[in-house]
Amino acid sequence: MESMSISSSSSSLQSRLFLTRTRTRTRSRRSISAVPPLSLPIRRRRSFSTLALHRSDHDVVVVGAGIIGLTIARHLLLNSHLSVALTDAKLPCSGATGAGQGYIWLAHKTPGTDTWHLALRSKHLWEELAADLETQGSDPGEVLGWKKTGSLLIGRSSEEQAVLQERVNLLSDAGLRAQYLPSHLLHLEEPELDVGSEGAAAFILDDCQLDAYQTVSFIQKVNNTFCLKGRYAEFFNDPAVCFLRSEKTGAVEAVQTSNRTLYARKAVVVASGAWTGTLLPNLVKPNCVVEIPVRPRKGHLLVLENFRNIRLNHSLMEVGYVGHQNTTTLGGVDLETTGDDQELTSISMTATLDVRGNLVLGSSRQFCGFSREVDESIIECIWNRAAEFFPALKLTSLDSSLNKQIRIGHRPYMPDGKPVIGPIPDMPNVFLATGHEGSGLSLALATAEMVSDMILGNPTKVDPVPLSIHGRFSCNL
Ligand SMILES: Cc1cc2nc3c(=O)[nH]c(=O)nc-3n(C[C@H](O)[C@H](O)[C@H](O)COP(=O)(O)OP(=O)(O)OC[C@H]3O[C@@H](n4cnc5c(N)ncnc54)[C@H](O)[C@@H]3O)c2cc1C
């Protein structure tokens, strides 16, 4: 079924997400990026000629309505005169975005790395958005699920103490308000947390959180205000299938979806998250080969609705999370893998209360293709891990009397830990924005700004070179 321009409440999106189960599996690892020059004569695919009636014309076509695609559309609509079409294989929030815990954090980002300035800029843009809402008389808590709780990165051993102290020094030197809290001071901040006498935390006072469903709902509303002006159209349950090229120049002219042809006068943006690795080769074939090593990294999140048994003042994460990019952990739990990829399934404790008083506990990381199956053993492990930090949870059993939801999403994982943002070589009007792994909500607004600036030919606020596709995967060429 195809739908266009839906206006969904966050809760209806959520219930649809939980009902969806996809059994697709991706076995192979994507690797190699190679873009041979466009030398072959290019022909439009005949099988789609009957879709000419479903043609529409836009300045920019965005593929993928996760947080990245939605915010790119929003940024272009608010900051240019361009018209935008957004298309998704399913619905907004059906990808990783719907499972996101909502941390808009710098606590686990490292100054000096290639993504630091993007993270810094994006956090600033989120804060600006929350402040703007307030100025306009809206409550950012109600609109975005926004909370400025500060973040606690916590550890329980002397080894982790040293890591946390170093992190506080690094972040303080970079200008952030960061404090090292030894066990007794941490207890004052978060009385229900038990980290033992060797425990400690890095407390980043200005870190924030949002609710992914509320935020997506807000962005959709903003985008849809441009429908009447003829500048915005969204097409859901309508997957992109291939690009159509100009017969004269070979340039990408349109995105062919299952149901229509979306012409793009200025640019096409591929923001299809973890699916980009498998989708992109199909979009560009048969004229060239582009492979980006994005892989789905499955995550489970446990949400306990209206959970009153513990109170939290801040959002928390165990310091082991920081090492997850390389599947190594300091703290956290590593489980036997059941996936084809033979990497460890790992779990790090994350905990927060959202604006509605739900306790949100995370999270797992697992390479097992695009499976949406709920693994109850992982949920149990998330719960047990949280109980190691919050003894009060041991008094409650995770049985059916608790009102719980399980969210599943596939983080777009990149082996080098950086998103890919920028034009595809030899296809200057086709832009990629993917690979944000566990930070796509945090990084969305600066990514959207960067892509928009590239399309508009403006200088970018953050250096895009380390994030570009150019030379990035050269070792695989
Ligand atoms: C458990 C968990 C917790 C997380 N917590 C946080 C957090 O606290 N903070 C944070 O910053 N990040 C967090 N993340 C990461 C964040 O959710 C992701 O990085 C982000 O959602 C990625 O957004 P995206 O738009 O790139 O991808 P997605 O949200 O996956 O969107 C991609 C979209 O592309 C669509 N698509 C696929 N194929 C096609 C096609 N052929 N045609 C059209 N559309 C297509 C999909 O249907 C999907 O809607 C978490 C992730 C998980 C799983």
The ligand as an ORCA input file, in Angstrom:
! r2SCAN-3c Opt
* xyz 0 1
  C      18.750      1.058     20.181
  C      19.252      2.328     19.546
  C      19.499      3.446     20.343
  C      19.969      4.625     19.762
  N      20.166      5.720     20.550
  C      20.593      6.878     19.986
  C      20.782      8.038     20.791
  O      20.511      8.040     21.991
  N      21.265      9.170     20.188
  C      21.557      9.214     18.856
  O      22.026     10.245     18.375
  N      21.365      8.125     18.068
  C      20.900      6.967     18.596
  N      20.727      5.864     17.831
  C      21.147      5.924     16.426
  C      20.124      6.620     15.555
  O      18.846      6.096     15.828
  C      20.510      6.401     14.083
  O      21.844      6.793     13.872
  C      19.626      7.255     13.183
  O      18.278      7.006     13.464
  C      19.916      6.966     11.718
  O      19.001      7.722     10.979
  P      18.847      7.513      9.426
  O      17.832      8.481      8.956
  O      20.201      7.509      8.784
  O      18.347      6.001      9.276
  P      16.907      5.350      9.496
  O      16.178      5.958     10.620
  O      17.126      3.886      9.542
  O      16.125      5.749      8.190
  C      16.436      5.200      6.927
  C      15.140      5.138      6.147
  O      15.439      4.696      4.809
  C      14.331      3.962      4.385
  N      14.651      3.149      3.217
  C      15.305      1.969      3.151
  N      15.340      1.530      1.885
  C      14.707      2.458      1.128
  C      14.389      2.573     -0.255
  N      14.709      1.627     -1.146
  N      13.700      3.660     -0.669
  C      13.314      4.627      0.199
  N      13.575      4.553      1.517
  C      14.262      3.487      1.973
  C      13.936      3.131      5.600
  O      12.594      2.668      5.494
  C      14.141      4.137      6.720
  O      12.941      4.815      7.071
  C      20.222      4.679     18.368
  C      19.938      3.575     17.568
  C      19.443      2.407     18.144
  C      19.131      1.234     17.247
*
